[in-house]
């Protein structure tokens, strides 16, 4: 997480909007379905856009079971949300 933060903040000039810890009693546990899920969540902002980085701290890393896609630690995913998707795809 610290290397990612350094890249987005120091190289790309994004600003840290929020830096928080999500515990097992919050919405993260409901979304992941893991009762003991803990993660650090960073929101980085630039030019009206926001990037969210998650670092899962619990549960510990383990290979995914057959038929599952959730990999708590060292997993990667990218999601994009846009209010003007036609403009976003035209510019891409």
N, C-alpha and C positions, 0 to 999 in steps of 0.2 A: 504494500500500500504506500509506503513512504517513497519508493522509487517512482510510482505512478503519480503521486502528489507532486513530487519535485518536477517531473516532466510537464504536467499540465499547468502548474502554477509558475514555475521558474522559466520554462522554455516557451510555452504558449501564452503565458501571461493571464491565465484564468485566475479568478478570485475565489477564495474559499467562502461559500455561503453558509454551510453548516458542516460540523464535524461532530458526529454523535455515536453513541453506543446503543444498539437495539438489543434489548434483553429478551429472555424467554417468555415474559408475560405480555409482550406487545404484539403488534400486528405481524411482525416478521414470522413469529412462530405459527400464526394462523395461515400465512401465505405459503410457507414451506412445508407445513404439516409436521414439523419437528418441535417437540415440546421443550427441548433444551437448546434451541438455536440462539446464538449470540453473534452479532456482527457489528463491525465498525462501518458506518455509512458516511461518505463524504459527498457533499454537493458542491460542485465547482461551476462558476458562472462566468459568462462572457457574452457581451453583445445581445442580451436578452435570451440567451440559450443556457441550459443547465445540463451538466453531465453528472451522473450519479455513479460513484464507485462503491462497491461493497467488498468487505473482507470478512469472510466467515471465520469466526474464532472457535465456535462450537457448533456442531459436533466435529470431532477430529476427522481428518481426511481418511477416506477409504475408497476403494474402487466401487463404482456404481453397481448395484445389483442388476441382473438381467431384467429388462423392461422398465428401468428407471432412468431418468435423465438428470436428476439433481446430484451435483457433486459439490459439497459444501466448501472445501478448501481448494485453492489453486484452480478453480473453475473459471471459465470465461464465457461471457455472453455480451452481446451488444444489442441494445434496443434503441429505436429512434422514434420520437414522437414529434409531430408537427401539426400546427394549426392550419398550414397551407401546404398539404402534401403535394398538390399539383405543381406548386412553385418549387418545392424541395426536389422533386424528381426531374423537373425541367433544368434546374441548375446543376444537377449531378452529372 
